[in-house]
Amino acid sequence: MQKLGNTSKPVAAPPKGPIIASDRIPVNVSGEPLSDPQIWQLLNEVQDPEVPVVSVVELGIVRNFSWQDGQLVVDVTPTYSGCPATDLIEELIAEALIQGGIPNPQIRRVLTPAWTTDWITESGREKLRQFGIAPPQGSASKMTLLGHAQNISCPHCGSSHTELVSEFGSTPCKALYTCKECLEPFDYFKCI
């Protein structure tokens, strides 16, 4: 055991064995290649940095993965082409895979077809709601651009008596609403 800096608590030396990606999945302990479900589980551990309650898999931005010439290639579609978190998300995915025992994964940015909120999983939508963000309701529509208001339910109390405050909330992919019943403001993950 060794002490770091001015801390008084002893710190154990780093383990000599394989790195474990999470508490739930000990990966590559046997030295065997990871199965597809294990890779999906690793990817599902990567949280979206802007909405840390959902994973990149639940958000639907991890499209697929494949092995090409012995290298894992992961297809990722950003929520929109100008998303400021795209580079960070790709780094987090690569880091999780490396820690899981996959050397040099390639993250391939795929822009066509464009990501849509229709790709958010049901579990992802429920996690957004529980976090206080109204999940996308319906399918991608541009009707709001023509002045057609959407009826968005409050994630806090469930009321549909809500009002749009701003087309842009905490991030460009969300709109800011307020509930007329519980008086709470909330973000709405816009249909794209």
TIKOLZA-88725 format. One record per residue (C-alpha): residue in three letters; x, y, z. Coordinates in Angstrom, 3 decimals, padded with zeros to 6 digits. Layout:
+-----+----------+----------+----------+
| res |        x |        y |        z |
+-----+----------+----------+----------+
| ala |        X |        Y |        Z |
...
+-----+----------+----------+----------+
! end
This chain:
+-----+----------+----------+----------+
| res |        x |        y |        z |
+-----+----------+----------+----------+
| met |  000.000 |  000.000 |  000.000 |
| gln |  001.083 |  003.515 | -000.686 |
| lys |  000.005 |  007.021 |  000.267 |
| leu | -000.749 |  009.665 | -002.316 |
| gly | -000.214 |  013.366 | -001.654 |
| asn | -001.376 |  014.592 |  001.748 |
| thr | -004.124 |  012.011 |  002.164 |
| ser | -004.051 |  009.988 |  005.322 |
| lys | -005.896 |  006.999 |  003.859 |
| pro | -003.757 |  004.251 |  002.306 |
| val | -004.392 |  003.580 | -001.386 |
| ala | -003.941 |  000.122 | -002.869 |
| ala | -001.665 | -000.324 | -005.855 |
| pro | -003.469 | -000.707 | -009.207 |
| pro | -004.503 | -004.263 | -010.045 |
| lys | -002.185 | -006.293 | -012.296 |
| gly | -005.009 | -008.158 | -014.071 |
| pro | -007.426 | -007.059 | -016.766 |
| ile | -009.279 | -003.792 | -016.408 |
| ile | -012.935 | -004.188 | -015.501 |
| ala | -015.338 | -001.934 | -017.390 |
| ser | -017.958 | -001.749 | -014.665 |
| asp | -019.070 | -003.356 | -011.452 |
| arg | -021.688 | -005.340 | -013.351 |
| ile | -019.596 | -006.861 | -016.137 |
| pro | -016.176 | -008.338 | -015.515 |
| val | -014.878 | -008.376 | -019.067 |
| asn | -012.131 | -010.507 | -020.571 |
| val | -011.374 | -012.176 | -017.248 |
| ser | -011.041 | -015.465 | -019.107 |
| gly | -009.110 | -013.909 | -021.976 |
| glu | -011.867 | -014.910 | -024.397 |
| pro | -013.143 | -012.423 | -026.990 |
| leu | -016.198 | -010.465 | -025.900 |
| ser | -019.558 | -011.632 | -027.171 |
| asp | -021.920 | -009.259 | -028.962 |
| pro | -024.161 | -008.969 | -025.856 |
| gln | -021.106 | -008.077 | -023.739 |
| ile | -020.118 | -005.376 | -026.223 |
| trp | -023.667 | -003.994 | -026.222 |
| gln | -023.555 | -003.984 | -022.412 |
| leu | -020.280 | -002.035 | -022.459 |
| leu | -021.801 |  000.481 | -024.874 |
| asn | -024.924 |  000.712 | -022.725 |
| glu | -022.731 |  001.784 | -019.779 |
| val | -021.705 |  004.989 | -021.617 |
| gln | -023.935 |  007.828 | -020.446 |
| asp | -024.834 |  010.814 | -022.605 |
| pro | -022.836 |  013.762 | -021.155 |
| glu | -025.688 |  016.258 | -021.648 |
| val | -028.405 |  013.979 | -020.255 |
| pro | -026.482 |  011.616 | -017.944 |
| val | -029.556 |  009.576 | -017.082 |
| val | -029.647 |  007.842 | -020.488 |
| ser | -026.985 |  005.810 | -022.236 |
| val | -025.820 |  006.373 | -025.786 |
| val | -027.533 |  003.082 | -026.675 |
| glu | -030.853 |  004.164 | -025.123 |
| leu | -030.545 |  007.494 | -026.917 |
| gly | -030.204 |  005.576 | -030.173 |
| ile | -026.975 |  007.191 | -031.337 |
| val | -025.002 |  003.933 | -031.328 |
| arg | -026.276 |  002.419 | -034.543 |
| asn | -024.303 | -000.781 | -034.869 |
| phe | -020.885 | -002.357 | -034.525 |
| ser | -018.909 | -004.834 | -036.571 |
| trp | -015.496 | -006.437 | -036.688 |
| gln | -013.350 | -005.388 | -039.638 |
| asp | -009.870 | -006.889 | -040.002 |
| gly | -009.799 | -007.697 | -036.289 |
| gln | -010.792 | -004.170 | -035.219 |
| leu | -014.120 | -003.266 | -033.646 |
| val | -015.881 | -000.510 | -035.616 |
| val | -018.767 |  001.264 | -033.878 |
| asp | -021.194 |  003.337 | -035.958 |
| val | -022.363 |  006.462 | -034.127 |
| thr | -024.880 |  009.012 | -035.391 |
| pro | -024.921 |  012.316 | -033.475 |
| thr | -028.275 |  013.773 | -032.510 |
| tyr | -027.555 |  016.553 | -034.982 |
| ser | -024.483 |  017.456 | -037.012 |
| gly | -023.572 |  020.455 | -034.842 |
| cys | -023.972 |  018.725 | -031.468 |
| pro | -021.154 |  020.043 | -029.240 |
| ala | -020.967 |  016.761 | -027.329 |
| thr | -020.259 |  014.544 | -030.377 |
| asp | -016.475 |  014.383 | -029.964 |
| leu | -016.772 |  013.753 | -026.221 |
| ile | -019.338 |  010.987 | -026.760 |
| glu | -017.062 |  009.278 | -029.266 |
| glu | -014.145 |  009.517 | -026.805 |
| leu | -016.266 |  008.072 | -023.982 |
| ile | -017.350 |  005.159 | -026.175 |
| ala | -013.765 |  004.394 | -027.201 |
| glu | -012.571 |  004.649 | -023.584 |
| ala | -015.247 |  002.248 | -022.334 |
| leu | -014.365 | -000.288 | -025.009 |
| ile | -010.639 | -000.025 | -024.311 |
| gln | -011.256 | -000.486 | -020.579 |
| gly | -013.395 | -003.475 | -021.462 |
| gly | -010.447 | -005.092 | -023.189 |
| ile | -010.987 | -004.080 | -026.817 |
| pro | -007.810 | -002.489 | -028.165 |
| asn | -007.997 |  000.395 | -030.630 |
| pro | -011.736 |  000.528 | -031.358 |
| gln | -012.685 |  002.675 | -034.326 |
| ile | -015.618 |  005.045 | -033.897 |
| arg | -017.187 |  005.823 | -037.258 |
| arg | -019.442 |  008.879 | -037.458 |
| val | -022.439 |  008.074 | -039.662 |
| leu | -024.582 |  011.037 | -040.713 |
| thr | -026.963 |  009.294 | -043.119 |
| pro | -029.687 |  008.569 | -042.331 |
| ala | -029.869 |  011.394 | -039.824 |
| trp | -030.635 |  010.578 | -036.202 |
| thr | -034.246 |  010.931 | -035.133 |
| thr | -035.885 |  010.938 | -031.727 |
| asp | -037.808 |  007.894 | -032.952 |
| trp | -034.594 |  005.940 | -032.170 |
| ile | -034.782 |  006.653 | -028.414 |
| thr | -035.704 |  003.410 | -026.686 |
| glu | -038.742 |  003.075 | -024.432 |
| ser | -036.470 |  002.664 | -021.403 |
| gly | -034.622 |  005.823 | -022.470 |
| arg | -037.901 |  007.740 | -022.720 |
| glu | -038.955 |  006.590 | -019.263 |
| lys | -035.572 |  007.568 | -017.787 |
| leu | -035.891 |  011.035 | -019.341 |
| arg | -039.353 |  011.410 | -017.783 |
| gln | -038.120 |  010.298 | -014.361 |
| phe | -035.214 |  012.759 | -014.657 |
| gly | -037.683 |  015.618 | -015.265 |
| ile | -037.293 |  015.940 | -019.035 |
| ala | -040.405 |  015.392 | -021.118 |
| pro | -039.510 |  012.755 | -023.716 |
| pro | -040.338 |  013.328 | -027.383 |
| gln | -044.031 |  012.868 | -028.045 |
| gly | -045.059 |  011.592 | -031.440 |
| ser | -042.750 |  011.392 | -034.420 |
| ala | -040.445 |  013.980 | -035.872 |
| ser | -042.544 |  016.859 | -037.213 |
| lys | -041.799 |  020.377 | -038.388 |
| met | -045.356 |  021.592 | -037.707 |
| thr | -044.178 |  023.814 | -034.826 |
| leu | -042.232 |  025.840 | -037.399 |
| leu | -045.589 |  026.686 | -038.971 |
| gly | -047.119 |  027.835 | -035.678 |
| his | -048.840 |  024.581 | -034.728 |
| ala | -048.451 |  024.120 | -030.972 |
| gln | -047.733 |  020.703 | -029.510 |
| asn | -049.496 |  019.371 | -026.444 |
| ile | -046.616 |  018.357 | -024.165 |
| ser | -047.240 |  016.557 | -020.863 |
| cys | -045.403 |  017.673 | -017.734 |
| pro | -042.869 |  015.036 | -016.602 |
| his | -043.417 |  016.071 | -012.963 |
| cys | -047.192 |  015.836 | -012.567 |
| gly | -048.410 |  014.451 | -015.915 |
| ser | -050.615 |  017.445 | -016.709 |
| ser | -051.050 |  018.411 | -020.346 |
| his | -051.789 |  021.991 | -019.271 |
| thr | -048.324 |  023.250 | -020.247 |
| glu | -046.935 |  026.224 | -022.119 |
| leu | -043.919 |  026.707 | -024.381 |
| val | -041.553 |  029.298 | -022.908 |
| ser | -038.720 |  029.016 | -025.438 |
| glu | -037.954 |  026.836 | -028.465 |
| phe | -034.510 |  026.297 | -026.900 |
| gly | -033.924 |  024.913 | -023.419 |
| ser | -030.745 |  023.790 | -021.681 |
| thr | -029.429 |  022.407 | -024.997 |
| pro | -030.467 |  023.098 | -028.613 |
| cys | -032.250 |  019.726 | -028.848 |
| lys | -034.622 |  020.654 | -026.023 |
| ala | -037.364 |  023.275 | -025.654 |
| leu | -038.281 |  024.983 | -022.383 |
| tyr | -041.820 |  024.551 | -021.067 |
| thr | -043.640 |  025.376 | -017.872 |
| cys | -046.527 |  023.495 | -016.290 |
| lys | -049.653 |  025.501 | -015.460 |
| glu | -050.687 |  022.920 | -012.832 |
| cys | -047.591 |  022.265 | -010.709 |
| leu | -045.856 |  025.472 | -011.900 |
| glu | -042.596 |  023.632 | -012.541 |
| pro | -040.417 |  024.481 | -015.545 |
| phe | -039.113 |  021.549 | -017.561 |
| asp | -037.193 |  020.706 | -020.698 |
| tyr | -038.895 |  018.902 | -023.548 |
| phe | -036.704 |  016.727 | -025.771 |
| lys | -037.888 |  017.976 | -029.164 |
| cys | -038.909 |  015.568 | -031.908 |
| ile | -036.248 |  015.668 | -034.564 |
+-----+----------+----------+----------+
! end
